Amino acid sequence: MLEKDNELAVLEISNKVLQLRGYKERFTKTDNLKLYGLKWYQYFEYLLPHLSKKDHLALQAACLDYSAKNWHIRSKYIKPNDHELEVLAAIKKAGHDQIVLSNTRPAALRWFLQSVKIDQFFPEDKAFGVNAHQTKGSKADSLKKYLKGEKIDAIVIVGDSEGDMNLKKIAGGTTYFYCHPYLATSGQVKADHYITDLRKVLQEL
């Protein structure tokens, strides 16, 4: 949601790993958009249903490893989402607290924030990479931990997955589901608001 074109990097990395592992199958652009938002091993469940869960997880691990060793691939594609810097700056100027929760590893999250030039808005204690692809960590657990003992007047949750919207169950607040222009997902996810422009969130200020 904070970035765009990351799915193009996922496609290139996934197909490169398939090639290196000797598989003939490849993801298409259509497959990639259909699977967007799932965990990486679930991509391989879709493409290679005859393999075991262990094999799917091994391919996921290979993708994560290849990605970590080839940052230039993500750098080639990933860009800040439209109006992202404007929105984050406005929220900061208004004096509101903001955090970022990600399913990626902490190191990968820090690289991402720096690569799209928004690390200034999310210092270490406001950025949580839960590494959900390889551990049982979750955004929900990180949010619970962050909110414990905090006095919150209101909370706004902005995300692009069903899991993001489900955070309302533990934190309350108002949810904004970001609908990527190329994905028809809004009707499948329950949210208070559906947006294609991040600036719509500023109505909460």
C-alpha positions as CSV (number, residue, x, y, z in Angstrom):
1,M,0.0,0.0,0.0
2,L,2.9,2.4,0.7
3,E,4.6,1.2,-2.4
4,K,3.7,0.4,-6.0
5,D,5.2,-2.0,-8.6
6,N,6.6,-4.4,-5.9
7,E,4.5,-7.2,-7.5
8,L,6.8,-6.9,-10.6
9,A,9.8,-7.7,-8.4
10,V,7.9,-10.7,-6.9
11,L,7.2,-12.0,-10.3
12,E,10.8,-11.8,-11.5
13,I,12.2,-13.3,-8.3
14,S,9.7,-16.1,-8.2
15,N,10.3,-17.2,-11.8
16,K,14.1,-16.9,-11.3
17,V,13.9,-19.3,-8.3
18,L,11.8,-21.7,-10.3
19,Q,14.4,-21.7,-13.0
20,L,17.3,-22.2,-10.6
21,R,15.4,-25.0,-8.9
22,G,14.9,-26.8,-12.2
23,Y,11.1,-26.3,-12.5
24,K,9.6,-25.7,-16.0
25,E,6.5,-23.9,-14.7
26,R,6.5,-20.1,-14.6
27,F,4.1,-17.5,-13.1
28,T,2.4,-15.2,-15.6
29,K,1.6,-11.5,-15.0
30,T,-2.1,-12.6,-14.6
31,D,-1.1,-15.2,-12.0
32,N,0.9,-12.6,-10.1
33,L,-1.9,-10.1,-9.8
34,K,-4.4,-12.8,-8.8
35,L,-2.1,-14.0,-6.0
36,Y,-1.1,-10.5,-4.8
37,G,-1.3,-10.2,-1.0
38,L,-0.9,-13.9,-0.2
39,K,2.2,-15.3,1.5
40,W,4.9,-16.4,-0.9
41,Y,4.5,-20.1,-0.3
42,Q,0.9,-19.8,-1.3
43,Y,2.0,-18.6,-4.7
44,F,3.7,-22.0,-5.1
45,E,0.7,-23.9,-3.8
46,Y,-1.2,-22.4,-6.6
47,L,1.4,-23.0,-9.3
48,L,2.6,-26.4,-8.1
49,P,-0.3,-28.0,-6.3
50,H,1.3,-31.5,-6.6
51,L,4.2,-30.5,-4.3
52,S,4.2,-30.9,-0.5
53,K,3.8,-28.1,1.9
54,K,7.5,-28.6,2.8
55,D,8.4,-28.1,-0.9
56,H,6.3,-24.9,-1.0
57,L,7.9,-23.5,2.1
58,A,11.4,-24.4,0.7
59,L,10.6,-22.4,-2.5
60,Q,9.4,-19.5,-0.3
61,A,12.7,-19.6,1.7
62,A,14.6,-19.7,-1.6
63,C,12.8,-16.6,-2.8
64,L,13.4,-14.7,0.4
65,D,17.1,-15.6,0.3
66,Y,17.4,-14.7,-3.4
67,S,15.6,-11.4,-2.7
68,A,17.9,-10.6,0.2
69,K,21.0,-11.2,-1.9
70,N,19.7,-9.3,-4.9
71,W,18.3,-6.0,-3.6
72,H,18.8,-4.5,-7.0
73,I,15.8,-6.4,-8.4
74,R,13.4,-4.8,-5.9
75,S,15.2,-1.4,-6.3
76,K,14.5,-1.7,-10.1
77,Y,10.8,-1.8,-9.6
78,I,9.6,-0.5,-6.2
79,K,8.4,3.1,-6.0
80,P,6.5,5.2,-3.4
81,N,2.8,5.1,-4.0
82,D,1.0,8.1,-5.4
83,H,0.7,11.0,-2.8
84,E,2.3,8.8,-0.1
85,L,4.8,11.4,1.0
86,E,2.2,14.2,1.1
87,V,-0.1,12.1,3.3
88,L,2.6,11.0,5.7
89,A,3.9,14.5,6.1
90,A,0.4,15.9,6.7
91,I,-0.3,13.3,9.4
92,K,3.1,14.1,11.1
93,K,2.4,17.9,10.9
94,A,-1.0,17.4,12.5
95,G,0.8,15.8,15.5
96,H,-0.6,12.3,15.2
97,D,1.2,9.1,15.9
98,Q,1.8,6.7,13.0
99,I,3.3,3.2,12.8
100,V,3.9,0.7,10.0
101,L,3.3,-3.0,10.3
102,S,4.7,-5.4,7.7
103,N,4.8,-9.1,7.1
104,T,8.5,-8.8,6.0
105,R,11.6,-9.3,8.0
106,P,12.8,-6.2,10.1
107,A,15.9,-5.7,7.9
108,A,13.8,-5.9,4.7
109,L,11.3,-3.4,6.1
110,R,14.0,-0.9,7.0
111,W,15.5,-1.2,3.5
112,F,12.0,-0.7,2.0
113,L,11.3,2.4,4.1
114,Q,14.7,3.9,3.0
115,S,14.3,2.9,-0.6
116,V,11.0,4.8,-0.9
117,K,12.3,7.7,1.2
118,I,9.8,7.4,4.1
119,D,12.1,6.1,6.9
120,Q,12.0,9.6,8.4
121,F,8.3,9.0,9.4
122,F,8.9,5.6,10.9
123,P,11.9,5.3,13.4
124,E,12.7,1.9,14.8
125,D,10.1,2.0,17.5
126,K,7.4,2.8,15.0
127,A,8.2,0.2,12.3
128,F,7.4,-3.5,12.9
129,G,8.6,-6.2,10.5
130,V,6.9,-9.4,11.9
131,N,8.5,-11.8,9.4
132,A,5.2,-13.6,9.0
133,H,6.5,-15.6,6.0
134,Q,8.9,-17.6,8.2
135,T,7.6,-17.3,11.8
136,K,4.3,-17.3,13.6
137,G,4.6,-13.6,14.2
138,S,1.7,-11.4,13.0
139,K,0.7,-7.8,12.6
140,A,-2.0,-8.3,15.1
141,D,0.5,-9.4,17.8
142,S,2.7,-6.4,17.1
143,L,-0.2,-4.0,17.2
144,K,-1.4,-5.5,20.5
145,K,2.1,-5.1,22.0
146,Y,2.4,-1.5,20.7
147,L,-1.0,-0.5,22.1
148,K,-0.6,-2.0,25.5
149,G,-0.6,0.7,28.1
150,E,-1.1,3.4,25.4
151,K,-4.0,5.9,25.7
152,I,-5.4,6.1,22.2
153,D,-8.2,8.6,21.4
154,A,-8.9,7.2,17.9
155,I,-7.2,4.8,15.5
156,V,-7.2,4.7,11.7
157,I,-6.1,1.6,9.9
158,V,-5.0,1.8,6.3
159,G,-4.0,-1.3,4.4
160,D,-4.4,-3.3,1.2
161,S,-5.3,-6.8,2.5
162,E,-8.0,-8.5,4.5
163,G,-5.5,-9.1,7.3
164,D,-5.0,-5.4,7.6
165,M,-8.7,-4.7,7.8
166,N,-9.1,-7.5,10.4
167,L,-6.8,-5.5,12.8
168,K,-10.0,-3.5,13.6
169,K,-11.1,-6.6,15.6
170,I,-8.3,-6.0,18.1
171,A,-7.9,-2.3,17.9
172,G,-11.2,-0.8,16.9
173,G,-11.1,2.4,14.9
174,T,-11.9,3.2,11.3
175,T,-10.5,1.1,8.4
176,Y,-9.5,2.3,4.9
177,F,-8.9,-0.4,2.3
178,Y,-6.6,0.7,-0.4
179,C,-7.8,-0.7,-3.7
180,H,-4.9,-1.1,-6.1
181,P,-6.0,0.1,-9.5
182,Y,-5.2,-3.2,-11.2
183,L,-6.8,-5.5,-8.6
184,A,-10.5,-6.2,-8.2
185,T,-10.4,-7.0,-4.4
186,S,-12.5,-4.3,-2.8
187,G,-15.7,-6.4,-2.9
188,Q,-14.0,-9.3,-1.2
189,V,-12.8,-7.4,1.9
190,K,-14.9,-5.7,4.6
191,A,-13.9,-2.2,5.4
192,D,-15.3,1.2,6.4
193,H,-13.9,3.0,3.4
194,Y,-12.5,1.9,0.0
195,I,-10.1,4.3,-1.6
196,T,-7.8,4.5,-4.6
197,D,-6.2,7.7,-3.5
198,L,-4.3,7.8,-0.2
199,R,-5.2,11.5,0.3
200,K,-8.7,10.4,1.2
201,V,-7.3,9.3,4.6
202,L,-6.6,13.0,5.4
203,Q,-10.3,13.5,6.0
204,E,-9.7,11.9,9.4
205,L,-7.4,14.8,10.5
